[in-house]
């Protein structure tokens, strides 16, 4: 997948589902319930939503800490592709 398509899908996922609103209503998934594709895409979405996206290290740390909050958005985008 090329970079521009990945950025577009990340943006659509961020617009489609607000992680803060979903996190309040849906329990966070267990680490064993998440596929590798869902985890990777959730980390990509989390890194795109990092407060300081200019600094790559801070975006990676934010993604490592907050990726479970973005699993629902990742599942929505991956499910829409099927």
C-alpha positions as CSV (number, residue, x, y, z in Angstrom):
1,X,0.0,0.0,0.0
2,X,1.5,3.3,-0.9
3,X,1.9,6.2,1.5
4,X,-0.8,8.5,0.2
5,X,-3.4,5.8,0.4
6,X,-2.3,4.9,3.9
7,X,-2.6,8.6,5.0
8,X,-6.0,8.8,3.4
9,X,-7.3,5.7,5.1
10,X,-5.9,7.0,8.4
11,X,-7.6,10.3,8.0
12,X,-10.9,8.6,7.1
13,X,-10.7,6.4,10.2
14,X,-10.1,9.4,12.4
15,X,-13.0,11.2,11.0
16,X,-15.4,8.2,11.0
17,X,-15.0,7.3,14.6
18,X,-13.9,9.5,17.4
19,X,-11.8,7.3,19.8
20,X,-12.7,9.2,22.9
21,X,-16.5,8.8,22.4
22,X,-16.1,5.1,21.4
23,X,-13.8,4.3,24.3
24,X,-16.5,5.4,26.8
25,X,-19.1,3.1,25.3
26,X,-17.0,0.0,24.2
27,X,-14.8,-1.9,26.5
28,X,-11.2,-2.0,25.4
29,X,-10.2,-5.2,23.5
30,X,-8.0,-7.7,25.2
31,X,-4.5,-8.0,23.5
32,X,-5.3,-11.6,22.5
33,X,-8.5,-10.5,20.7
34,X,-6.8,-8.1,18.3
35,X,-5.3,-9.3,15.0
36,X,-1.9,-8.1,13.8
37,X,-3.4,-6.0,11.0
38,X,-5.8,-4.3,13.5
39,X,-3.0,-3.6,15.9
40,X,-0.7,-2.1,13.2
41,X,-3.5,0.0,11.7
42,X,-4.5,1.2,15.2
43,X,-0.9,2.2,15.9
44,X,-0.9,4.1,12.6
45,X,-4.1,5.9,13.5
46,X,-2.8,6.7,17.0
47,X,0.5,8.0,15.7
48,X,-1.4,10.3,13.3
49,X,-3.4,11.7,16.3
50,X,-0.4,12.3,18.5
51,X,-0.3,15.8,20.0
52,X,3.1,16.6,18.6
53,X,3.2,14.8,15.2
54,X,6.3,16.6,14.1
55,X,8.5,14.6,16.5
56,X,8.6,11.0,15.3
57,X,9.7,9.6,18.6
58,X,6.9,11.3,20.5
59,X,4.4,10.0,17.9
60,X,5.7,6.5,18.3
61,X,5.5,6.7,22.1
62,X,1.9,8.1,21.9
63,X,1.0,5.2,19.5
64,X,2.5,2.6,21.8
65,X,0.6,4.0,24.8
66,X,-2.8,4.6,23.1
67,X,-3.2,2.1,20.3
68,X,-5.9,0.1,22.1
69,X,-8.2,3.1,22.0
70,X,-8.0,3.1,18.2
71,X,-8.8,-0.6,17.6
72,X,-12.4,0.1,16.9
73,X,-11.6,2.6,14.3
74,X,-9.1,0.2,12.7
75,X,-11.7,-2.5,12.6
76,X,-14.2,-0.2,11.0
77,X,-11.8,0.8,8.2
78,X,-10.6,-2.8,7.7
79,X,-14.1,-4.1,7.7
80,X,-15.2,-1.5,5.1
81,X,-12.5,-2.8,2.7
82,X,-14.0,-6.3,2.6
